[in-house]
Amino acid sequence: MDIEQQGAGSWIPRRGTPPISRASGCILYDVDGGEWLDMTAAFGVACLGHCHPAVVKAVQDQAARVMASPIGLYTETRAELLSKLVELLPGKLEHVFLCNSGTEAIEAGIKFARLQTGRRGVVSLKGSFHGRTLGALSSTWNPKIRKPFEPILDINTFVTPGDLEALDAALTEDVGLFLAEPVQGEGGVNVVEAEYLQAAEKLCRERGVVFMLDEIQTGFGRTGTMFTHEALGVEPDLMAMAKGLGGGFPIGGLAYSGSIHEALKPGVHGSTYGGNPLACAAALAVVETLVAEKIPARAAEMGALAKAKLEAALEGNPKVREVRGKGLMLGVELREKSAPYLAALTKDHQVIALNAGQTVLRMLPSLTVTEDELDRAVAAIATVLS
Ligand SMILES: Cc1ncc(COP(=O)(O)O)c(C=O)c1O
């Protein structure tokens, strides 16, 4: 199929592959019979690999039973998913609001924090990405994404991760919410230090500010534990989730503490599709498989292996500034823009990777990626950068 014919009428840039007609594990198959190694898991959503049999079966079975249910009527699948999530949630997190995407989970967080504190202000980090609806966008740092829509909600202050003095000054009496990703994904695969997040949580507690983590990209095993913050010694009041939770099916969620729960009155927030039976069936299959097959621990192991392989293959390469990341969330920071190298990976090696900011080449493969697939990706990256 002619690549130029694809997506007529869409402004979204194409990646240079013919349309994809099916996918399995880390491989995408196109309509012309071509195969592509997907090191993105579709932005991290296909955490068990594309079309994992357990997820496919759960969605097929659910589609034949009940596909739609209003938020006030519990379905068996939603009830099971919520119990399973609550069982898995660490620390203070005891309840879950279900929605359809990451940005909606962030919106819910901003609203719940307002209800809890009565304050409008939000503090988030330079380098952050929290979504594209107006509330989440106002807390997203990247000026390229934010500026075209300004003035947006005038509620946000951005501080540099690690700078506690700046945070101390920013957490004024108007601020009700501190929001951060434990590892910034879109911003460049920047690991935020545990000590900083611990100090931030302490400051939030002292000032009555809600402490929220965005685990939309880092959650569900991506960095080597079910939720990244479990390994960081912090206990958020709110945690946003999406991406990996659905294994490819759209779903988002906001986990929240008992004290936030008390501030919520019936009808104060909602979503027509939130808790949709198909989405819940997919998510339940994902969560059960992650636990049964100990996938987070596998991600830790494969991530360490992949990082070591990348470091060895790129050692001494003058184009490379650093290889970094956590688990299977990996970035290669270049001394120049990453876009031409990503295009070469696709065109010359049939490998699909992602950018993160302007200069970082990012890999977010399925957590079930094999060592052979990692070897193929690393060799292709080393070749395009040589
Ligand atoms: C950390 C983070 N937060 C929020 C979002 C927004 O999620 P969605 O695209 O599902 O709205 C993303 C998406 O890339 C993300 O990585």
The ligand as an ORCA input file, in Angstrom:
! r2SCAN-3c Opt
* xyz 0 1
  C       3.299     10.201     32.396
  C       2.097     10.416     31.525
  N       1.045     11.065     32.027
  C      -0.074     11.267     31.300
  C      -0.158     10.810     29.991
  C      -1.431     11.036     29.206
  O      -2.049      9.815     28.976
  P      -3.131      9.645     27.786
  O      -2.386      9.822     26.504
  O      -3.682      8.258     27.992
  O      -4.150     10.689     28.007
  C       0.933     10.157     29.427
  C       0.884      9.708     28.018
  O       1.884      9.568     27.363
  C       2.091      9.951     30.206
  O       3.162      9.308     29.731
*
